[in-house]
Every structure is written in structure tokens, then in C-alpha cells.
Amino acid sequence: MNKKIIKLNCNNYKKYFYYIKYPVFEEDLCKLEMKCLFGKTPSEKYLFSDFYISASRSPFIKEMISVVYEEDSLEQIIDNIIKDKLAYNEFKVCYLRTEYSDIDYEERLRSLSQIGFVITGEPEIHNPKVILGVTRICGKWIFGMYEKNDYKWHIHDNKPYSYSNSLSVRVARALVNIAVKNNLECKLIDPCCGVGTVILEALSMGIDVVGCEINKSIAENAKKNLEFYGYENVVTNGDMNEIEEKYDTAIIDLPYGLFTPTTIEEQTSLIRSARRISTRLVIVTFEEMDDCIIDAGFKIVDKSYVCKGKFKRYINICE
């Protein structure tokens, strides 16, 4: 058994524990993303789900455990391991530490030692093929397959072309998850894609995405960013008002005139075009534009915001 096989079989488990982390200024965004991914808004920095989502998909999921056992005591966990004769070669057991943990360092070490002792097979601390996790949360001990966010998507922080007003990679990734929810087969468009920040995150998740950018030089920079990371070009230089194809969902970081001059009339036209070409829209604006969104024929089903420096960006989910 190796990590790849484990990941492919994660849906065989009945319960999953997710530990989430976020900076204060992204708390609302995180909760909105969790609601879209899991169908519920966490009241704490963790949640349980009955279905699997990769820990590396969200910028806010730090670690997770695909739950094998959930018991009142560590001794019951150990008894279950012995009874079921759990066996793994080249395994490692780690403790998933949270801010809700009520056990000290010595007890954490003891839990790892006792669990490792009763598992059949050879442990491998430095290069394990199987990583098991244990934690104590809300008075319950949880044991199962451990997965950590690999944060590989952070390589997009170093794309060759970027602008100071661009969405951060973290925000872009969250917006993609908010837009597609758990339908990774949907058709997504970013019709004002800029240098392709959203496009890169969607492509890294294997989503069918295209981008459009009216500014020719910026569109060329977006294409160069995709090429830099080895992706085929999915960006065209053009006006989104002329797009005819239909999409399941769209993400628009509404232009506000920094690089390409715009007016409220042009912004409203973009929202109307989004209504025409997409069923669902996630729109980011620098001011409240509820009236324009509703006048375009959308219903605002949820909203959030995110701050970047002195700027506050408003996020609306529209259907």
C-alpha cells in the first residue's frame, strides 16, 4: 500500500475529520468555502464530514484524518487495532495537534508509542509509505489515515507576471472551490481573467476552465503564466460581452479601472453578460453592487468579503 492507493480509497471511509486554519482577515472567506464544499459552516476551526475532500484542495484545510476508529479512550483505540490486526509496512503514526487539544506533550508521545507498538509491521519514521493519524477532540479519540495539505499550489505565488491588485493565490483557490463546489466536472469560465490567477488554480485541480481578457498585453501575460507552469493555453484575448458559449459557473473579479478604463455602465454590462453565459456566478467587487447584480437577473444566495491591505473586496454568490 502506498500514498497514492490510500488516496484513491479514501472514499471507503464513513467519516472524515478536517482541521482548518485561517488568518483573521480571511475568516469569512474560509467559512463560505467550507459551506460550499461541505454543506455546513464550521463554528470552530474543525469539522466532521461524511465525504472525502483532499486536504490539498483548500487553502484553509491544514490536516485531516479519514476516520477508522472513534472512541472515548485511547485504550479502546488500541483494543480495536489489536482486534482487527491492523498491519502496515513502513508506517508512521503522527499526532494531529489542534488548539482544542487538552492533552499534554507527554501524553501525545505516549499515544503514538502505544499505537505504533500494537500495529503489525515495520515503522518508517523518515520516509513512510503509510501515515496514520491520531488526535483527541471534544472528548473523543480519533484514529485513521492521515493527510496533510501539501501546499504545492503555492508555487503559483511566483508566477512570472502579476499585478499588485491581483487576487492572492489563496483567495483565488478559495473562489474556485466556492464556484464549483464538489462538481469538478463542471465548465468554468473566468471572463475577466487578468494574468490568469484563477485559471491556474482551477487547472491545478483538473477543472475544465477557460479564460478571457479584453486587454491584449495582459492576456499575453496570462498565456505566458500558463506556459511557465506547463499548462496548455486556455486564455483568449477578447470582450466577454461577445462570448456565446454557455458555462456552468463563472468567476469575475470585476475590473474597476486600474489597468483598463471602465465605467459603472460597463461593469453592469459585464454582469448582464455573466447572466447570459453562466448558470452560477461568483463575483468580486470593490463596492457593494447588489442592485446591479439583481437587476441583471441574478439572485444573491450568499456573500462574504476579504480584505487586502486597505482594500475590501465583496464576494457574492449568484444563481
Secondary structure as the mmCIF struct_conf table of DSSP 4:
data_model
#
loop_
_struct_conf.conf_type_id
_struct_conf.id
_struct_conf.beg_label_comp_id
_struct_conf.beg_label_asym_id
_struct_conf.beg_label_seq_id
_struct_conf.end_label_comp_id
_struct_conf.end_label_asym_id
_struct_conf.end_label_seq_id
HELX_RH_AL_P HELX_RH_AL_P1 LYS A 3 LEU A 8
TURN_TY1_P TURN_TY1_P1 ASN A 9 ASN A 9
HELX_RH_3T_P HELX_RH_3T_P1 CYS A 10 ASN A 12
BEND BEND1 TYR A 13 LYS A 14
STRN STRN1 TYR A 16 ILE A 20
HELX_RH_3T_P HELX_RH_3T_P2 VAL A 24 GLU A 26
HELX_RH_AL_P HELX_RH_AL_P2 GLU A 27 PHE A 38
BEND BEND2 GLY A 39 LYS A 40
BEND BEND3 SER A 43 LYS A 45
STRN STRN2 TYR A 46 SER A 49
BEND BEND4 ASP A 50 PHE A 51
TURN_TY1_P TURN_TY1_P2 ALA A 55 ARG A 57
BEND BEND5 SER A 58 PHE A 60
STRN STRN3 ILE A 61 GLU A 71
BEND BEND6 ASP A 72 SER A 73
HELX_RH_AL_P HELX_RH_AL_P3 LEU A 74 ASP A 84
TURN_TY1_P TURN_TY1_P3 LYS A 85 LYS A 85
STRN STRN4 ALA A 87 ALA A 87
BEND BEND7 ASN A 89 GLU A 90
STRN STRN5 PHE A 91 TYR A 95
TURN_TY1_P TURN_TY1_P4 GLU A 99 TYR A 100
BEND BEND8 ILE A 103 ILE A 103
HELX_RH_AL_P HELX_RH_AL_P4 TYR A 105 VAL A 118
BEND BEND9 ILE A 119 ILE A 119
STRN STRN6 THR A 120 THR A 120
BEND BEND10 GLY A 121 GLY A 121
STRN STRN7 PRO A 123 PRO A 123
BEND BEND11 ILE A 125 ASN A 127
BEND BEND12 LYS A 129 LYS A 129
STRN STRN8 VAL A 130 ILE A 137
TURN_TY1_P TURN_TY1_P5 CYS A 138 GLY A 139
STRN STRN9 LYS A 140 LYS A 148
HELX_RH_3T_P HELX_RH_3T_P3 LYS A 152 ASN A 158
BEND BEND13 PRO A 160 PRO A 160
TURN_TY1_P TURN_TY1_P6 SER A 164 ASN A 165
BEND BEND14 SER A 166 SER A 166
HELX_LH_PP_P HELX_LH_PP_P1 LEU A 167 SER A 168
HELX_RH_AL_P HELX_RH_AL_P5 VAL A 169 VAL A 180
TURN_TY1_P TURN_TY1_P7 LYS A 181 ASN A 182
TURN_TY1_P TURN_TY1_P8 LEU A 184 GLU A 185
BEND BEND15 CYS A 186 CYS A 186
STRN STRN10 LYS A 187 ASP A 190
TURN_TY1_P TURN_TY1_P9 PRO A 191 CYS A 192
TURN_TY1_P TURN_TY1_P10 GLY A 194 GLY A 196
HELX_RH_AL_P HELX_RH_AL_P6 THR A 197 SER A 204
TURN_TY1_P TURN_TY1_P11 MET A 205 GLY A 206
STRN STRN11 ASP A 208 GLU A 213
BEND BEND16 ILE A 214 ASN A 215
HELX_RH_AL_P HELX_RH_AL_P7 LYS A 216 PHE A 228
TURN_TY1_P TURN_TY1_P12 TYR A 229 GLY A 230
HELX_LH_PP_P HELX_LH_PP_P2 TYR A 231 ASN A 233
STRN STRN12 VAL A 235 ASN A 237
BEND BEND17 GLY A 238 GLY A 238
HELX_RH_3T_P HELX_RH_3T_P4 MET A 240 GLU A 242
BEND BEND18 GLU A 245 GLU A 245
STRN STRN13 TYR A 247 ASP A 253
BEND BEND19 GLY A 257 THR A 260
HELX_RH_AL_P HELX_RH_AL_P8 ILE A 264 ILE A 277
STRN STRN14 SER A 278 THR A 285
BEND BEND20 PHE A 286 GLU A 287
HELX_RH_AL_P HELX_RH_AL_P9 ASP A 290 ASP A 295
TURN_TY1_P TURN_TY1_P13 ALA A 296 GLY A 297
STRN STRN15 ILE A 300 LYS A 308
TURN_TY1_P TURN_TY1_P14 GLY A 309 LYS A 310
STRN STRN16 PHE A 311 CYS A 318
#
